[in-house]
Amino acid sequence: MTQRADIPILSSIEPLAAGRTAWLVDIWGVMHNGVTPFLPAADACARFRRNGGTVLLLSNAPRPAPSVVEQLDRIGVPREAYDTILTSGDASREMIQRSAEAGRAIGHIGPERDRGLFEGAADPVPLAKAQTVVCSGLYDDERETPETYIEILALLKKRGVDMICANPDLTVERGGRIIYCAGALAKAYEDMGGAVAYAGKPYLPVYDLAFERLAALRGAVVSCGDVLAIGDGVGTDIAGAAAAGIDCVYVASGVHAGPGGRIDASTVAEIFADSEGWPIAAMNGLAWG
C-alpha cells in the first residue's frame, strides 16, 4: 500500500486508468470550482469513457442529480464527460422519505434552491415545529458562517430535534473563495450534543448506492478493484474511498492546498500527515496526457 511519504504526484491519470472499468469522480473541486469548468478534467473523463470505462460523478451536492446536471450544463462541463450522477441529495431523499413515513415533522435549513430534496417526500414545516431538520447548507453561504447559526442550533438541540445532513462537506472552493457547507453546521450541532445522520461521502451507504448504479450501467457486478475514486476532499473523497476499499487519487484544490490549490511533495505530506486513509497518487488537476 502507498505510504504517506511516497505518494507520487502525477501530471496524467492515464497510467492509473489501465485495468479500471469505472471511476467515481467528485464534481466540485475536480470538474469545476463552482464558476469555471475544468476542461482538462472533463477531457480525461471523456477519454476514459471512449476507452470503455464508466464515469459516475459522485457528489456531496445536497440536491437530486437532475438539478446538478443543469448546473454542470450552465457552468460548461460537457455531458460526454460522464455516464451518470449520484448525489448526497439522492441519498438524503431516501432518509427524508423514511422520516416522513415515520410521521415526523421535517424542517429545512438551507437555501431555497435545495427545496427539490423534499419533492414527493415531505412538505417542510417551520423550524419551530420540526422534529427532524434537514440541513442542506447555509441560507446565505456568501455572508454567513456556522457561528451565525449557534442560537438556532441550540434551540433545536433543546427540543431534541435530530438532523439529516444532506452535504457532509465542511467547505468548498467557489471561484477562488472558501465557503461553508452543511457539514460545518452538522459538526457544530454534533459538538453541542445534537444527533446527526449523514448522507453522502465519506459514509458507506452512498458507496453502496454507487456500486448498485455501476452494476446496472455495466450489466455486471463491479468490484472495488475495478474502481478508481478521484476527489479533492481529504475527509470525504479520500476517507470515504479508503473506508470502502477503493483506490483513490487526490486532486489539489484550495480546500486543503491553500490559495491556488497547488501541491508539491512537502504539501502532500502535510495534507495527509494525520489522515487515516491516503491516496495512491496526487495531481494538481485531473488530466490525461
Protein Blocks (a to p, Z undefined) as FASTA:
>chain_A
ZZfklcccdfbfklmmgopabdcddfehplpghjaccfklmmmmmmmmmnopacddddfb
fbdfklmmmmmmmnopafklpfbdcdfklmmmmmmmmmmmnopacddeddfklmmmmgok
accddfklpfbdcdfbdfblmlmcfklmmmmmmmmmmnopacddfbfbfbdceehiacdd
fklmmmmmmmnopacddedjfbfklmmmmmmmmmmmnopacdfklpccddfbfklmmmmm
mmnopacdddddfklnoghiiacfklmmmmmmmpcbdcfbdcfbdceZZ
